[in-house]
Amino acid sequence: MSKNRVESCIIANKGEKEGNELLKKLEKLLKMVFSRTAFMGIFLLLQVAAMVLTLVFFRRHFAIYYAAASVFSLCLVAYILNTDRNPAYKIAWIVPIMLLPVFGALCFFLLGRNYHSKRKRRRLEGLKQEYIKTMGSLRDTQDKLREEDRDAALQAQYLKTASSVPVMQNTQVEYLPIGEVMFQSMMEEMEKAEKFIFLEYFIINPGKMWDPILEILERKAQQGLDVRVVYDDMGCAFTLPPDYYQTLRKKGIRALAYNRFVPLITSRFNNRDHRKICVIDGMVGFTGGINLADEYINAYPKHGHWLDSGVKMRGEAVHAMTAAFLALWDASTGEKEEYSAFAPPREEIDKIESDGYLIPFTDSPHDNELVGETVYLNIINRAKEYVYINSPYLIIDNELVTALTTAAKSGVDVRIITPHVPDRRFVHSMTRSYYRQLTKAGVRIYEYTPGFIHAKSFVSDDQYGVVGTINLDYRSLYLHMECAVWMYGCRCIEDMKQTYLDTLDVCTEFTYEDCLRVPWLVRVFRAVLRIVAPLI
């Protein structure tokens, strides 16, 4: 082949390659332009523009309009001050309302309330009663726990009062220290399913984790099992098409998108389903921080090495998770089911050797009970030796700050691990804004150097453990649907402690002296972020 011909082939191949890359970029751009996210943004911008135009329309009477808005804002501030919300949440709304009476008041009515129609409230109340009835049918070992440890019994009693779930035994629990381990265990248990598989997740993203799970779900549905999937529509806004639940239904899987997104500025999207629940045959259950996406099993290095955790339960306590799933399903679909039909056989439960005491609980923004935060506060306030905490975010209210600093000043070894590689920089800045106050009191703070830690766990005094979905931030503690497992005396608590200590070896500690070296401009920026933290 002549030299000219070779050069021509090289040029042609190069041109074809460049053309293919250009087509790919164009395809990606078109996909982005016509994506659900783009349409969301356009509709939201249109609504903001409509607000601005309304103000422009009233510009001739702006003085009167502004005076009326100011009076209304004062009344609104008085209303907020008299609610039973957290003081930090009140301040976060009062500041913009007083600085910008027109927009601040409008934003509060659009975004600051938990509003439900009378019809939805009646439905939620009815399902709550069914849930309470189901939990009442479970064996309560409160008296036995009280004989062993009155302190633990008091914490368990709070959870029973607040979330209706009794303290249970006849359950084996295993701590899963990383997403890859949990994924493998979930796959093995789903393959064994004979009756039903229920999945409820904040994020689902097709890939190396979700695709093999979906293959099992589709196959099991074709075999006649009751297979259901719930995902949060806002959580999956960037990962799934808007009608993905229809795709699942065509595969024989009963599916729904929780709180489907409508491009309107409204407070109902504050309340997202952040829970992670996997229940198989009512006998095996998984929960923790792990969503169904590749970064959670390090198949995709999104923010360095991703460290997460979960728990696997086998036994009676799993039925509390099954009932929680069914309650949300029925509330969303209007169905009404007998939860007892999904309970594991009593003879199978009785065969399981007790492994400590467990309470799988949920937290909802609809009942004005801060279950997750109170569970954390109980552990911190009652700790005698140590409290070790994992959380991807550290954006906390005065109650948690006081509890953590008081424990540290009292001689309790309080340690917190947060990420070193952030998923969102401004949120990471808010997290770091608390370091100075906490470290000054003696709290030891570490950042996970290899990447992002997404685990949400507490372990204390070789006795207590909590693993679940509840972050140390305002959204998890006040606005989201959450779940977790409270444990006392379980063998896996030693695994939790040892894993935590091993993780410290790859962490960088931030001391009070490090905080003092932060530039003053950065401190000012973080202080401003602290004001609006409850709204983010």
Secondary structure as the mmCIF struct_conf table of DSSP 4:
data_model
#
loop_
_struct_conf.conf_type_id
_struct_conf.id
_struct_conf.beg_label_comp_id
_struct_conf.beg_label_asym_id
_struct_conf.beg_label_seq_id
_struct_conf.end_label_comp_id
_struct_conf.end_label_asym_id
_struct_conf.end_label_seq_id
HELX_RH_AL_P HELX_RH_AL_P1 LYS A 3 VAL A 33
TURN_TY1_P TURN_TY1_P1 PHE A 34 PHE A 34
BEND BEND1 SER A 35 SER A 35
HELX_RH_AL_P HELX_RH_AL_P2 ARG A 36 PHE A 57
TURN_TY1_P TURN_TY1_P2 PHE A 58 PHE A 58
HELX_RH_3T_P HELX_RH_3T_P1 ARG A 59 HIS A 61
HELX_RH_AL_P HELX_RH_AL_P3 PHE A 62 LEU A 81
TURN_TY1_P TURN_TY1_P3 ASN A 82 ASN A 82
BEND BEND2 THR A 83 ARG A 85
HELX_RH_AL_P HELX_RH_AL_P4 PRO A 87 LEU A 99
BEND BEND3 LEU A 100 LEU A 100
HELX_RH_AL_P HELX_RH_AL_P5 PRO A 101 LEU A 111
BEND BEND4 GLY A 112 GLY A 112
HELX_RH_AL_P HELX_RH_AL_P6 LYS A 118 GLY A 136
TURN_TY1_P TURN_TY1_P4 SER A 137 SER A 137
BEND BEND5 LEU A 138 LEU A 138
HELX_LH_PP_P HELX_LH_PP_P1 ARG A 139 ASP A 140
HELX_RH_AL_P HELX_RH_AL_P7 GLN A 142 GLU A 148
HELX_RH_AL_P HELX_RH_AL_P8 ARG A 150 SER A 163
HELX_LH_PP_P HELX_LH_PP_P2 VAL A 165 VAL A 167
STRN STRN1 MET A 168 MET A 168
BEND BEND6 ASN A 170 ASN A 170
STRN STRN2 THR A 171 LEU A 176
BEND BEND7 ILE A 178 ILE A 178
HELX_RH_AL_P HELX_RH_AL_P9 GLY A 179 GLU A 191
TURN_TY1_P TURN_TY1_P5 LYS A 192 LYS A 192
BEND BEND8 GLU A 194 LYS A 195
STRN STRN3 PHE A 196 TYR A 201
BEND BEND9 PHE A 202 PHE A 202
STRN STRN4 ILE A 204 ILE A 204
TURN_TY1_P TURN_TY1_P6 PRO A 206 MET A 209
HELX_RH_AL_P HELX_RH_AL_P10 TRP A 210 GLN A 222
TURN_TY1_P TURN_TY1_P7 GLN A 223 GLY A 224
STRN STRN5 ASP A 226 ASP A 232
TURN_TY1_P TURN_TY1_P8 ASP A 233 THR A 239
BEND BEND10 LEU A 240 LEU A 240
TURN_TY1_P TURN_TY1_P9 PRO A 242 ASP A 243
HELX_RH_AL_P HELX_RH_AL_P11 TYR A 244 LYS A 250
TURN_TY1_P TURN_TY1_P10 LYS A 251 GLY A 252
STRN STRN6 ARG A 254 TYR A 258
TURN_TY1_P TURN_TY1_P11 ASN A 259 ASN A 259
BEND BEND11 PRO A 263 LEU A 264
HELX_RH_3T_P HELX_RH_3T_P2 SER A 267 ASN A 270
BEND BEND12 ASN A 271 ASN A 271
STRN STRN7 ASP A 273 ASP A 273
STRN STRN8 ILE A 277 ILE A 280
TURN_TY1_P TURN_TY1_P12 ASP A 281 MET A 283
STRN STRN9 VAL A 284 GLY A 288
BEND BEND13 GLY A 289 GLY A 289
STRN STRN10 LEU A 292 LEU A 292
BEND BEND14 ALA A 293 ALA A 293
HELX_RH_3T_P HELX_RH_3T_P3 ASP A 294 ILE A 297
TURN_TY1_P TURN_TY1_P13 ASN A 298 ASN A 298
BEND BEND15 ALA A 299 TYR A 300
BEND BEND16 LYS A 302 GLY A 304
STRN STRN11 HIS A 305 LEU A 307
STRN STRN12 GLY A 310 GLY A 315
TURN_TY1_P TURN_TY1_P14 GLU A 316 ALA A 317
HELX_RH_AL_P HELX_RH_AL_P12 VAL A 318 THR A 333
HELX_RH_3T_P HELX_RH_3T_P4 TYR A 339 PHE A 342
BEND BEND17 ALA A 343 ALA A 343
HELX_LH_PP_P HELX_LH_PP_P3 PRO A 344 PRO A 345
HELX_RH_AL_P HELX_RH_AL_P13 ARG A 346 ASP A 350
TURN_TY1_P TURN_TY1_P15 LYS A 351 LYS A 351
BEND BEND18 ILE A 352 ILE A 352
HELX_LH_PP_P HELX_LH_PP_P4 GLU A 353 SER A 354
BEND BEND19 GLY A 356 GLY A 356
STRN STRN13 TYR A 357 ASP A 363
TURN_TY1_P TURN_TY1_P16 PRO A 365 HIS A 366
BEND BEND20 ASP A 367 ASN A 368
HELX_RH_AL_P HELX_RH_AL_P14 VAL A 371 ARG A 382
BEND BEND21 LYS A 384 GLU A 385
STRN STRN14 TYR A 386 ASN A 390
BEND BEND22 PRO A 392 PRO A 392
STRN STRN15 LEU A 394 LEU A 394
HELX_RH_AL_P HELX_RH_AL_P15 ASN A 398 LYS A 409
TURN_TY1_P TURN_TY1_P17 SER A 410 GLY A 411
STRN STRN16 ASP A 413 PRO A 419
BEND BEND23 HIS A 420 VAL A 421
BEND BEND24 ASP A 423 ARG A 424
HELX_RH_AL_P HELX_RH_AL_P16 ARG A 425 ARG A 432
TURN_TY1_P TURN_TY1_P18 SER A 433 TYR A 434
HELX_RH_AL_P HELX_RH_AL_P17 TYR A 435 LYS A 440
TURN_TY1_P TURN_TY1_P19 ALA A 441 GLY A 442
STRN STRN17 ARG A 444 TYR A 448
TURN_TY1_P TURN_TY1_P20 THR A 449 PRO A 450
STRN STRN18 GLY A 451 ILE A 453
STRN STRN19 SER A 457 SER A 460
TURN_TY1_P TURN_TY1_P21 ASP A 461 GLN A 463
STRN STRN20 TYR A 464 GLY A 468
BEND BEND25 THR A 469 THR A 469
STRN STRN21 LEU A 472 LEU A 472
BEND BEND26 ASP A 473 ASP A 473
HELX_RH_AL_P HELX_RH_AL_P18 TYR A 474 TYR A 474
HELX_RH_PI_P HELX_RH_PI_P1 ARG A 475 LEU A 479
BEND BEND27 HIS A 480 HIS A 480
STRN STRN22 MET A 481 MET A 481
STRN STRN23 GLU A 482 TYR A 488
BEND BEND28 GLY A 489 GLY A 489
TURN_TY1_P TURN_TY1_P22 ARG A 491 ARG A 491
HELX_RH_AL_P HELX_RH_AL_P19 CYS A 492 LEU A 504
TURN_TY1_P TURN_TY1_P23 ASP A 505 VAL A 506
STRN STRN24 CYS A 507 PHE A 510
HELX_RH_AL_P HELX_RH_AL_P20 TYR A 512 LEU A 516
TURN_TY1_P TURN_TY1_P24 ARG A 517 ARG A 517
BEND BEND29 VAL A 518 VAL A 518
HELX_RH_AL_P HELX_RH_AL_P21 TRP A 520 VAL A 532
HELX_RH_3T_P HELX_RH_3T_P5 ALA A 533 LEU A 535
#
